[in-house]
Structure formats: C-alpha cells, structure tokens
Amino acid sequence: MPKRVDLFDSTYSHFTQRLLKTIRKETFGQDIGQNSWTTVDEYDQFLSWLDLRPEHHVLEVASGSGGPALYVASHANCKVTGIDMNEAGIATATQSAVDSNQADRVTFTVANANSPLPFDDDSFDAILCVDSMNHFPGRLKVFREWCRTLRPGQRAVFTDPVVITGPVTNDELALRSSIGVFLFVPPGVNEQLIEAAGFRLIRQEDVTANAAVVSGRWHESRKRHQDALLKIEGQERFAGLQQFFAAVHHLTIERRLSRIVYLVEKLRR
Ligand SMILES: C[S@@+](CC[C@H](N)C(=O)[O-])C[C@H]1O[C@@H](n2cnc3c(N)ncnc32)[C@H](O)[C@@H]1O
C-alpha cells in the first residue's frame, strides 16, 4: 500500500518560488495560486453562481495558498475570509494579502473544517470550497456548520473530486488518497447530506474533464522540471507525487472517479 506523501506542506512553503510558479503556469494556464483541479474559466463560472456583491462577506473553506480567495476579493470587490488547516498555507496566504494590498478585506485563519467553525451564526453571504470536500469525513457536521454560518437564502458552491462512479481497486484508492485524509462517496450521498443539513440543492454538474486535463498537465510539467523539483522534494516525495498525479489522471479520464460541483442554498427560516 502506498505511503502517505506530503503535497500541501512542501507546496505551500515554496509557493512563491519561480519554479512552482512556472509549473502552475504550465498546468493551469492562468495562475491565480490555485492548488487544485480548477482553472480560472471554471472558477469564474462557480463565482457567477454566487452572485457576489461588494457588500458581501465570503468564506473560502480550505483556502490553500490564499490565491483563489484574493482573486475572489478583487473580482467581486468584497470581503473574504479563508480558513485552512495547513499553517504554511495560511502563512503564505496572509503574506500574499499584504503584498497585494488586500489585507484590509481578505484575512486567513488556521482552522480545521471538520470542527465547529470559529464564526457566529449567519456570518457569511457565500461559501466556496474547491476540491477539498474529500478531506472532510464528518461531512454532515461540516455541512451543518456551513448552514449555521451562512445567512438564510444564501449560497455555497463546492466540488467533490472523488465521487465513485466506476470500479476502483484498493491500490488505486490508496494512491488517490496518499496525500491525506480522504472520504470517497458514491453518487447520491452528497445530495442526501446537503438536504439533511438544511440546504436545497440548486444545481450540480460533472466537472471531471477539468481534473483529467489539469492532472495530466501537472504530471507532465513536474516531469519536465524534475531536476529542480528533486532539490525541494527529494526522490521519495517526488516519485510519490508523480504516482499520485498519474492516478488522478487515469481515474478521471476513465470516469471511474468523478468530480462534481454542487450549488446549494440555505433554506430561509
Ligand atoms: C486540493 S487543496 C485545495 C486548495 C484550494 N481550495 C485551491 O483551490 O487551491 C486542499 C486543501 O484542503 C486543506 N485541508 C485538508 N484538510 C482540511 C481540514 N480538515 N480543514 C481545513 N483545510 C483542510 C489542505 O490544507 C489544502 O490546502
């Protein structure tokens, strides 16, 4: 069985180095600091579903490097709070907010999304969570926290990148989850938990194709920059991550694991 391999610590603590910027550019086209399967055109589409306005306060759950949250703030001219469990990610994000003169409206806090959120009821006008739901095994509690902190009638958008839609072996599941805690669910489970938590499902779409393309490009770009990456990651981590990206690519291109985006609305009281 594959060993755990670190993706997030190593990536976030070297995030602003030219090498990682080059890899992001080759992988995503437009680099907004994403560390997921999303491209800017796709992210723009998700944002359009939230109908963001300048008076809004958005919560980004699992904000990673902070780049996407800063993009949201400048796109909608609104306030954004990002939370992530990874301290290196939050440190990079906080520095980026200062460097981009957005520290007055974009803030980042270390918090575990699997625990009660450190925010009052009805605090936010929108919640965004990209390619991170798979790291939240207590999913009903997580949705309930989102529902509690979101204002009635407001929306959340999230992707689940590992919905099981075909046969997958134990080794494939182990490789796909080698970067951390994972919950794999079949179709129908997210839908059921969304309703149980107090949301209405407004829309869902299959966005697996983006993950297939991005994971393939990411793997190729890393291979091109292997010598330089080895100096940061070492042989074992580099090889482990290459296996991880290859597994994501195969499983998505063959549609055995699907990536689904959900748009939900908190019921009005
Ligand atoms: C695939 S990355 C996505 C980051 C960001 N959403 C993006 O699009 O670039 C997944 C993120 O989830 C974070 N994460 C994992 N488990 C978490 C948890 N329990 N609470 C908060 N963040 C978590 C990781 O640190 C990582 O930054």
The ligand as a Gaussian input file, in Angstrom:
#p B3LYP/6-31G(d) Opt

LIG

0 1
 C       -6.571000      20.427000      -3.116000
 S       -6.213000      21.695000      -1.946000
 C       -7.311000      22.969000      -2.495000
 C       -6.917000      24.328000      -2.028000
 C       -7.719000      25.483000      -2.637000
 N       -9.130000      25.308000      -2.444000
 C       -7.401000      25.661000      -4.094000
 O       -8.296000      25.536000      -4.933000
 O       -6.242000      25.941000      -4.406000
 C       -6.995000      21.050000      -0.490000
 C       -6.815000      21.933000       0.727000
 O       -7.558000      21.396000       1.814000
 C       -6.857000      21.690000       3.006000
 N       -7.408000      20.840000       4.066000
 C       -7.319000      19.493000       4.164000
 N       -7.972000      19.067000       5.255000
 C       -8.507000      20.171000       5.848000
 C       -9.295000      20.377000       7.017000
 N       -9.689000      19.360000       7.763000
 N       -9.643000      21.648000       7.336000
 C       -9.245000      22.692000       6.582000
 N       -8.493000      22.549000       5.462000
 C       -8.129000      21.306000       5.111000
 C       -5.409000      21.429000       2.634000
 O       -4.511000      22.016000       3.539000
 C       -5.376000      22.048000       1.234000
 O       -4.995000      23.398000       1.293000

